[in-house]
Amino acid sequence: MPNAIDLIAVLNRDYLRRFGVRAIQLFALRNSNALELKATIGDSRGPISQDTEELRLEDLEKFAETENIYRALYQEGCICIPSKSLAVAPILIGPSLKGFFWIDWDYQNLTPADVKHIITLYSSLSSIYLTQQGAFSELVSNSASSSGGPLTPRQAQVLRGMVEGKTNHELASDLGFSVSTIRHETMAIFRALGVSDRKEAAKVAQQSHLV
């Protein structure tokens, strides 16, 4: 069975290249909110080089010119950055965000709306295909296992605050982090526990004696 990198290369060659895509970088999202570069296909001008192991989600948001990459991707399907000839699309395994496609794009005569439509379709189809083939599971499991455990110490603090019913602003004030950092850690906790909201996270935490 072809691995995830082989599949992405084929999808790029057979679908995206005709629209001016020069390269794709594939990032796996770890529980610690680090993004691990898994592959670069083509000559990319993405946020990091192949020599760099990982970057933080906050770094990607700055590069993508957005304050909340989760909200932007879930609302828009992808992020287009015409000034940098780049686009960012999610890798979704079921409802969970597992990584990103970072796409180096020569927009040519296409409008941002055209690019968004093409990339969103590509992201959706490739995520479904990778899920069905099981090709991305190895990348995800490797990334998760390297995080050192289900939750980082900071995430455990945030989860304890969730159990106590504290808001993001209250947690930011108590722990000395920005609200944006608390929000990112909250999403990482949801992924690690396999839940979709704070109530479910608090319930799992109490049942599993995580706090």
GILINJO-V647055 format. One record per pair of residues at least 12 apart in sequence whose C-alpha atoms are under 10 Angstrom apart, sorted by the first residue. I is the first residue (numbers start at 0). J is the second residue. Records with the same first field share a line. If there is no record, write none. Layout:
I->J + J
//
This chain:
0->132 + 133 + 134
1->132 + 133 + 134
2->129 + 132 + 133 + 134 + 135 + 136 + 137 + 138
3->25 + 37 + 38 + 125 + 128 + 129 + 130 + 132 + 133 + 134 + 135 + 136 + 137 + 138
4->24 + 25 + 37 + 38 + 39 + 40 + 134 + 135 + 138
5->38 + 40 + 134
6->125 + 128 + 129 + 132 + 134 + 135
7->23 + 24 + 25 + 38 + 39 + 40 + 100 + 125 + 129
8->22 + 23 + 38 + 39 + 40 + 41
10->121 + 124 + 125
11->23 + 40 + 41 + 102 + 121
12->40
14->117 + 121
15->102 + 104 + 117 + 118 + 121
16->104 + 105
18->104 + 105 + 106 + 107 + 108 + 109 + 113 + 114 + 117
19->103 + 104 + 105 + 106 + 107 + 108 + 109 + 114
20->41 + 43 + 84 + 85 + 86 + 102 + 103 + 104 + 105 + 106 + 107
21->40 + 41 + 42 + 43 + 44 + 84 + 85 + 102 + 103 + 104 + 105
22->39 + 40 + 41 + 42 + 43 + 44 + 45 + 85 + 101 + 102 + 103 + 104 + 105
23->38 + 39 + 40 + 41 + 42 + 43 + 44 + 45 + 85 + 86 + 87 + 99 + 100 + 101 + 102 + 103 + 104
24->36 + 37 + 38 + 39 + 40 + 41 + 42 + 43 + 44 + 45 + 46 + 47 + 48 + 49 + 87 + 99 + 100 + 101 + 102 + 103
25->37 + 38 + 39 + 40 + 88 + 89 + 90 + 98 + 99 + 100 + 101 + 102
26->38 + 39 + 53 + 54 + 89 + 90 + 97 + 98 + 99 + 100 + 101 + 138 + 139 + 142
27->53 + 90 + 96 + 97 + 98 + 99 + 100 + 135 + 138 + 139 + 140 + 141 + 142 + 143
28->53 + 55 + 56 + 90 + 96 + 97 + 98 + 99 + 138 + 139 + 142 + 143 + 187 + 190
29->53 + 55 + 56 + 97 + 98 + 139 + 140 + 141 + 142 + 143 + 144 + 145 + 146 + 187 + 190 + 191
30->97 + 142 + 143 + 144 + 145 + 146 + 147 + 148 + 149 + 150 + 151 + 154 + 183 + 184 + 186 + 187 + 188 + 189 + 190 + 191
31->55 + 56 + 142 + 143 + 145 + 146 + 147 + 148 + 149 + 150 + 151 + 152 + 153 + 154 + 183 + 184 + 187 + 188 + 191
32->54 + 55 + 56 + 57 + 146 + 151 + 180 + 183 + 184 + 186 + 187 + 188
33->52 + 53 + 54 + 55 + 56 + 57 + 58 + 59 + 142 + 146 + 187
34->52 + 53 + 54 + 55 + 56 + 57 + 58 + 59 + 97 + 98 + 99 + 142
35->51 + 52 + 53 + 54 + 55 + 56 + 98 + 99 + 138 + 142
36->48 + 49 + 50 + 51 + 52 + 53 + 54 + 98 + 99
37->49 + 52 + 53 + 98 + 138 + 142
38->100
39->101 + 102
40->102 + 103
41->103
42->103
43->85 + 101 + 102 + 103 + 104
44->83 + 84 + 85 + 101 + 102 + 103 + 104
45->59 + 62 + 83 + 84 + 85 + 86 + 101 + 102 + 103
46->58 + 59 + 61 + 62 + 63 + 101
47->59
56->68 + 180 + 183
57->179 + 180 + 183
59->87 + 101
62->80 + 83
63->78 + 79 + 80 + 83 + 85 + 86 + 87 + 101
64->78 + 79 + 80
65->78
66->179
67->179 + 182 + 183
68->87 + 88 + 89 + 183
69->89 + 96 + 182 + 183 + 186
72->87 + 88 + 89 + 96 + 99 + 119
73->88 + 89 + 96
75->88 + 115 + 116 + 119
76->88 + 89 + 115 + 116 + 118 + 119 + 120 + 122 + 123
77->89 + 99 + 100 + 114 + 115 + 116 + 117 + 118 + 119 + 120 + 122
78->101 + 111 + 114 + 115 + 118 + 119
79->102 + 104 + 111 + 112 + 114 + 115 + 118
80->103 + 104 + 111
81->104 + 105 + 106 + 110 + 111 + 114
83->103 + 104 + 105
84->102 + 103 + 104 + 105 + 106 + 107
85->101 + 102 + 103 + 104 + 105 + 106 + 114
86->100 + 101 + 102 + 103 + 104 + 111 + 114 + 115 + 118
87->99 + 100 + 101 + 102 + 103 + 115 + 118 + 119 + 122
88->100 + 101 + 102 + 115 + 118 + 119 + 120 + 121 + 122 + 123
89->101 + 118 + 119 + 122 + 123 + 126
90->122 + 123 + 124 + 125 + 126 + 127 + 129 + 130 + 135
91->122 + 123 + 125 + 126 + 127 + 129 + 130
92->123 + 126 + 127 + 128 + 129 + 130 + 131 + 135 + 136 + 139
93->126 + 127 + 130
94->190 + 195
95->186 + 189 + 190 + 193 + 194 + 195
96->186 + 187 + 190
97->126 + 135 + 136 + 138 + 139 + 142 + 190
98->135 + 138 + 139
99->122
100->118 + 121 + 122
102->118
143->191
148->191
149->187 + 188 + 190 + 191 + 192 + 209
150->184 + 187 + 188 + 191 + 192 + 209
151->184 + 187 + 188
153->174 + 176 + 181 + 184
154->181 + 183 + 184 + 185 + 186 + 187 + 188 + 191
155->184 + 188 + 204 + 209 + 210
156->170 + 174 + 184 + 210
157->170 + 171 + 173 + 174 + 181 + 182 + 184 + 185 + 188 + 210
158->170 + 184 + 185 + 188 + 189 + 197 + 200 + 201 + 204 + 209 + 210
159->200 + 201 + 204 + 205 + 209 + 210
160->173 + 174 + 201 + 210
161->185 + 197 + 198 + 199 + 200 + 201 + 202 + 204
162->197 + 198 + 199 + 200 + 201 + 202 + 203 + 204 + 205 + 210
163->201
164->197 + 198 + 201
166->178 + 181 + 197
167->179 + 180 + 181 + 182 + 185
168->181 + 182
169->181
170->182
185->197 + 200
188->200
192->204
//
